[in-house]
Amino acid sequence: MTRFPIFPLAGAILYPGLQLPLHVFEPRYRAMVSDALVRDRLIGVIQPQRPVEGAALYSIGCLGRIGEVETTEDGRFNIMLDGEARFRVLRELDVRTPFRQVEAELLVEAENQVLAPVERASFEREARRFADAQGYSVDWDQVSRLDDFSLINGVSQIAPFDLAAKQALLEANDISERCELLVQLMHFFGRCAEGDDDGATLQ
């Protein structure tokens, strides 16, 4: 178990091994960053279940370590969080700090996770269809050179899905499960965007 401050951000997801840039301007979160910088530089990123003040948190988030830091003249921060490990919230702590804190357990990720060739091919096929439908410009040669872990987690982090879908991706146990869910979500949201809701049901 470990204790750290949290940054509740609706729609923002961080994955181990990836980065998340943040512009920190609210006084309470400026205090949180200042506190983290003199301690261990660790901040947990987690989604609230509703985008309102003080909302209950989802149970799974990702612990990030502050890397690059830029401080503006008026006391705001531009920081880069480096994802270290997913975590499960055990309880939210009763604290006097202006920012929220939790006690959590870190979730150990299996090393050297890879997809089966058929999984990778299915993902890339659906990703191409989804990108074309959304009008995204993608360098597919560069995509093909990414390892499975970076590709699946990277797409999961930036995908334009709703809060619940992004949370479900984060909670997937491994990249194989996350890849399967990504394919379903791209198919589902792609059909919805085309106005074809008939039979587009996400199981």
N, C-alpha and C positions, 0 to 999 in steps of 0.2 A: 504494500500500500504506500501511496505517496500523496502529498498535499501540494496543491499549486493553485494560482489564480486562473480564472477562466475569462475568456472573451466570448460572450454569446453573440453569434453572428448568423442571422437568418440568411440562408443561401450561400454562405461561405464554407467551403470544405477544404481541409488540409489532409494530405496523405503522407505516411512515412516515406522519406526519400525525395519528396517534392517540396516546393517552396510556395509561400503565400505572401505577397506584398500587402502591407496595411498602412493606411494613413490614419494616425491616431490623433484625434483632436478634442474629444470630450475630456473634461478635467479628471473624472474618475479613472479613465483608461490611460491618461497620461500619467497618473499616479501609479497605476498598475505597472506600466512599462518602466518607470523610474525605479520602482521597488524591485522588479525582476532583474534590472540591470546591475543592481548592487548585491543581488543574491546569486541565483543560478541561471538567469536569463530564460527561464522556462515559463511558458504560458500555454494554457489549454484552449484550443478552439473547438467550440461546440455549438450546435444549433439549438435555439429555443423552440419549443413545440408550437408556439404561436409568436408572431412578430410584434409582441407588445412588451412593455416594461415589466420585469419581474416574472416573466412566464416560466413555467416548468421547463426543464431541460430534457433533451433526448438523453438516452443512457450512454451513447457511444460518441466520443470525440477523438481528437488527435492532439497530442502534446507537441508543441513546437519550441524550438530554441531560437532566441533572437540572434540573427547573424548581423547583417548590415544594419546600421542605424544612422539616420540623419535627423538632426534636431533643428527646427526652424527658430527664428528669432523670437517668436511669440510662444514658444514652449511646446509646439506640436512635434510629433515624431513621424517619420517615415521609416518603417522597419521592414525587414525581410525575415519571415519565420521559416525555419528549416524543420520540416516534419520529422519527428523522431520515433513516435510510437502511438498507436491507437490506445485509447483507454476506456474503461468502463467506470462510470460514476458510482461510487458506493453510497455517498451521502454528501449533501451540500452543508458546508460548515456555517455556524453562526459566528460571524466575524464583525469587527468594528471598522474594517477597511471599507472604503467607498466602492470597491470592486468585489465581486463574488469569488468565493474559493470553494474547492471541493476536495474530498478525499476520494482517491480512485485507485484502481488497479490497472497496471499497464498490461496490454495484450501482446503476447509474444507472437511474432510473425514467423511462419516457416521460411527458411532460407531457400534461395535459388528456385523460386516458384516459376514454372513455365506452363504454357498451354500446349495441349495436343495440337498437331498441325491442322486438324479439322476445325478446332475451336478458333484458332487464329484466322483461318481462311473465312470462316463464317462471320467473324467479327469484322474483318476488313471489307467483306462484301456488303454487309449491312451499313457500315460506316460510310462507304462511298455513296450508297443510295441516300442515306440521311443527309450527308453533306451537300449532295447535288440538290436535294429537295429544299434545303434551307438556304441555298445560294452561297455556301461557304467555299472559299478558295483554300485548298489543302495541297501541300507538297507531299504527294503520296510516296515519292522515292525516299524522302526523309522518314516518313512514317514506317516504311518497310524496314528501315535500319534500326528502329527502336527495339529494345528487348521487351519481352511480354509484360514484365512488371511495370516498367516505365510507361508503356503504351496504355495499358488498361487503367492504371491509376491516374495517369495524366488526363485521359479522356473523361474519366469519372469526375475528376476535380473541376473541369471547365465546362462539362456538358450543360446545355441550357434546359435542364429539367426543373420540376417544382421541388419544394423543400422536402416533401416526403420521399420522392424518388432519389434525390441526392443522399438523403440519410440512409435509405435502404442500400445504396451502393457502398457507403462507408461501412455499414454493418455486415456486409458479406464476409464470409469467413476466409476466403482466399481469392486469388485472381481468377481461378476457373469459375467459381460461383459468381464473381463480380462481372466477368466477361459475359456469361450467360444472361445475367440480368441486364447488362448494357445493351445487348442485342435485342432483348424484349422491349426495353424502353425506347430505343431508337425506332423500332418497328411501330410501337404504340403511338409515340408522339409524332412520328412522321405521318402516320395515317390520319391522326387527329388534325394536323396542320393542313392536310389536303382536304379536310372536310369529310373524310370517309370514316365515320365512327362505327359503321356497321360491322360488328364482329370484332372490333378492336378492343379486346378486353385483356387487361394485364392480370395474369394469375399470380 
